[in-house]
Amino acid sequence: MKKEVHATGNGVKIAFSGEVKKENIVKMVENCATGACECMSDKTKEKIRDMQVRGEDGAVELELTGDVAKDEIEAALKRSKVLK
């Protein structure tokens, strides 16, 4: 799976391609929203106002809206157990 993280004007966008299933990205977002993951600090989670998943298996996009930095999200992606 390939992950490309880009800063946007209102947050961060992550493009997943290759061996990626949309349901896994949705699960990752749900875990994050409910506090069931440990991939990012509570401080970082508090900065995120909205999370949107778009696309389909093989090409999924996750857009995070809020005052989050690209490096914070890249670090969280490396720790995610869903993406292993």
C-alpha positions as CSV (number, residue, x, y, z in Angstrom):
1,M,0.0,0.0,0.0
2,K,1.2,3.4,-0.9
3,K,0.4,6.4,1.3
4,E,0.8,10.1,0.2
5,V,0.2,12.8,2.8
6,H,-0.4,16.4,1.6
7,A,-1.1,19.5,3.7
8,T,-4.2,21.4,2.5
9,G,-5.5,24.8,3.3
10,N,-7.7,23.4,6.1
11,G,-5.9,20.2,7.2
12,V,-4.3,17.2,5.7
13,K,-5.3,14.8,2.9
14,I,-4.0,11.2,2.7
15,A,-4.1,9.3,-0.6
16,F,-3.9,5.5,-0.2
17,S,-3.3,3.4,-3.3
18,G,-2.5,-0.1,-4.2
19,E,-3.5,-2.8,-1.8
20,V,-5.9,-0.8,0.2
21,K,-9.5,-1.5,1.1
22,K,-11.9,1.3,1.8
23,E,-13.5,-0.6,4.7
24,N,-10.1,-0.6,6.5
25,I,-9.7,3.2,6.2
26,V,-13.3,3.6,7.4
27,K,-12.5,1.3,10.4
28,M,-9.3,3.4,11.1
29,V,-11.4,6.6,11.1
30,E,-14.1,5.0,13.4
31,N,-11.4,3.8,15.8
32,C,-9.9,7.3,15.9
33,A,-13.2,9.0,16.4
34,T,-14.2,6.7,19.3
35,G,-10.8,6.7,21.0
36,A,-10.2,3.0,20.3
37,C,-6.8,3.6,18.7
38,E,-3.5,4.7,20.0
39,C,-1.9,6.0,16.8
40,M,-2.0,9.6,17.7
41,S,-2.0,11.7,20.9
42,D,-5.2,13.1,22.4
43,K,-3.8,16.5,21.7
44,T,-3.6,15.7,18.0
45,K,-7.1,14.1,18.0
46,E,-8.5,17.3,19.5
47,K,-7.2,19.3,16.6
48,I,-9.2,17.3,14.1
49,R,-12.7,18.7,13.4
50,D,-13.8,16.3,10.6
51,M,-12.7,13.2,8.8
52,Q,-14.0,12.2,5.4
53,V,-13.3,9.0,3.5
54,R,-13.8,8.9,-0.3
55,G,-12.9,6.6,-3.1
56,E,-13.0,2.8,-3.6
57,D,-10.7,-0.2,-2.9
58,G,-7.3,0.5,-4.5
59,A,-7.7,4.3,-4.4
60,V,-9.0,5.7,-1.1
61,E,-8.6,9.3,0.1
62,L,-8.9,10.4,3.7
63,E,-9.3,14.1,4.4
64,L,-8.7,15.5,7.9
65,T,-10.0,19.0,8.6
66,G,-8.5,20.9,11.5
67,D,-5.3,22.4,12.7
68,V,-3.2,19.3,12.2
69,A,0.3,19.2,10.7
70,K,1.4,16.8,8.0
71,D,4.2,15.4,10.2
72,E,1.7,14.6,13.0
73,I,-0.4,12.5,10.6
74,E,2.6,10.8,9.0
75,A,3.7,9.7,12.5
76,A,0.2,8.4,13.3
77,L,0.0,6.4,10.1
78,K,3.2,4.6,11.0
79,R,1.7,3.6,14.3
80,S,-1.7,2.5,13.0
81,K,-2.4,-1.2,13.6
82,V,-5.2,-1.2,11.0
83,L,-2.7,-0.4,8.2
84,K,-0.3,-3.2,9.0
